[in-house]
Amino acid sequence: MDYLITEERLKKIRNILNKKQKDLQVFVEDVKNQHNFSAIVRTCDAVGVLKLYYTFSGSGSLINESITMGSHKWLLLEEVKNIESFLLKKKEEGYQILATHLSEKSVHFRKIDYTKPSLIVMGNELKGVSEKVLRYADKNIIIPMYGMTQSLNVSVATAVILYEAERQRELKGMYEKPQLTDREIEEIIRKWAIDDVIKNKSRGRLR
């Protein structure tokens, strides 16, 4: 197959895909601020998340390239149209659904085993995670607060949780053994190294 990128870039993409955590996924529910969403995207890429799901009821683009620094190109972003169907499917696939939410049953975020297939749900900046999502959550997780402020910016909270997941998975050696099949890797490379390159060229942008 003739890829539209250099051999050096192709090698780097393969190395990245060999470390991607197929079963560590993030669902961002209606985050409005472009800066917040773009920062979440960048953190997801940094810890090896492959799939980032989202809902968005606003207008315009959620991606600010000066913030993502190109990291959005190395994730599979998918907009969720039906939350219930999406979460039911994830449960059927064996994922634990972890919603960031303060309640009497909330669990310290470090007490979660993130080496299991996990879908981490982050909510809207003001309203948090919706009741619709909470009905499907296996656990509510919280980040402890010891100051006057009782919440973190959603992009910061995402980073804190994901790096705990990264720590646990790194200790277990999960970054050393590819989770993606050879076929999955080739399909993603085709997207990134052919389809997306053609799309960007048609828009007057080169990688």
N, C-alpha and C positions, 0 to 999 in steps of 0.2 A: 504494500500500500504506500502511495506517495503522500507523505505528510507535507504540509505547507509551513513547516518550521525547521529550524536547524537541528542537527543531530544532538547538539549539546542541550538545547531546550527540550527535546524529546526525552533524552536521558533523565533530565531533572524531573520532568512530569512523571515518568515511570517510578522514580524513587519516591516522589511525593505520594503517588497512588498506593504504593506498597506499604505506606504508613497510615493511610487514611483509615479512620475508625468508622466502618460501615454501620455499626450498631450503636453509635453515640450520635444522637440526633437532637436538633433544637427546633422548637416551634415557637415563633414569635407572634403573639396575638395582638394585632392592631396597634403596634407601636407607630406613633404618628411622626415623630421627629426624625428627619433624614439623618442627622448627625448620630443619633442613638442607634438607628438601624444599621447604618454603615459601620459603626464601631463594633457592633455585634458580629457583623459579617467578618470583619478583620480578625476578631478573636476566634471565631469558629475555624477559620482557615489556619490560624496559628497553632491550634491544638489538634488539628487533623480531622475535624468534623467534615463530612462529605455532603450531607443533606441538611439544608436549612429550609424549613417550612414557615409560611407566614400567612396572615390575613391582613388586609389593609382596606379601610373604608374611606381613606382620604383620596386626594388627587395628586397627579404628578409622579415623579420617580422617587423611590426610597433610597436610591444609590447616589452617594456623593463620592465621586472617584478620588477627590483630594483626601478623603478620609479612608476609603477602602484601600487605596494605594494598589489597585488592581486585584486585590484578594477576592473580589466577587467573581472573577473569571475562573477561580479554582474551586468553586463550590457548585453544587447542584441546587439551585433555588427553585422552590415550587410554591405557588400560591394555593392555599386551601380554600375550596369553595363551600364545602359542607363539613363543618367541624365535627359533628357527631359521627358521620361516616368515616372520617379520617381517623378519629381516635379509636373507634371500634376496630378498624383495620389494624391499627398499631397494637392493640391489645391481642388480637388474633395472631399477630406476628410474634408475640411474646415479649413485647416491650413493657417495661414499667414506666408509667406516666408520672412524672414528678413536676408538680405545679408549685411555683413560688407563691406562697400565700400564708398569711398569719392567721392561725386558728388554734383552738385548744389542742388539736391533734397534730400540730405542726412539729416537724422533726428537724433538728440541727442538720444543716446541709452536709456536714462531714460524717454524719452517721449513716449515710446512704452508701450502698455498694454500687458504684458506677461502673464496675467491670461487667455488670449485667447489661443486657440490651436496654438502653435508657433513652427516653424522649423527655427532654427538659423543656418545660413550658414557661415562657416569660410573658408577662402581661403588659397591658397598656400603661403608659407613664402615670396617669392619674387614677384610673379605675382598677388597675391590676388585672389579674386573671378573672375571666368571667365565670359566673355560676354554671354556665353551660359546660365549660371545661372542667370545673371542679367536680362535677358529677362523675367524671370519668377518671379523675386522678387517683392513683394508687396511694400516693403520699403527698402531703403538703410540706414543703421545705422552707426553712428560714435561715437567714444569715444573722447572727447575733449582733445587737447594737448596744453599745455601752455609753453613748453620748446623748446629747440632747436630740440629735437627729435620729429618727426612727426608720429611715429608709435610705437606700442607695439609688443612684441613677441606674436605670435598667441596664444600660450597657456595662456599667461597672459590676453590677450584681451578676450579670451573665459571665463576665470574665472570672470573677471569684469562684463561681460554681464550676465552670468548665476547667479551670486549672486544678481544682480538687479532683475532678474526674481524670484529668491528664496524669496527675500524680499517682493515683491508684492504678491506672492502666499501665503506666510506665514501670511501676514496681512489679507488676505481674507479667511484664515482657510483651504486652499486647501490641506495642509499636514495632516489634521485631519480626512478627509473623503476619504476612499480608492477609487481610480479611476479604479482599475482593478476589473473585475468580479471574482467571486469565481472560475469559470472555468479557467480563464486566470492565476490566481494565482497558481492553481494546476498544470497547464501545465508547468509553469516556474519552479516550485519547482521540478517537475519530471526531468526537464532538469538539474537543478543545483544539485539536491540531489541524482540523480541516473545516468543519462546519462553521465554527466561531470565527476562524480567520477570514473565511469568505464573507461572512456577515459583517465583520468589522471593516473589511476593505470596501464593501459596498456602501458603508456609511462614511467612507473617507478617513478611517482610522486604521492604523497598523498596530499590531502587537509590539 
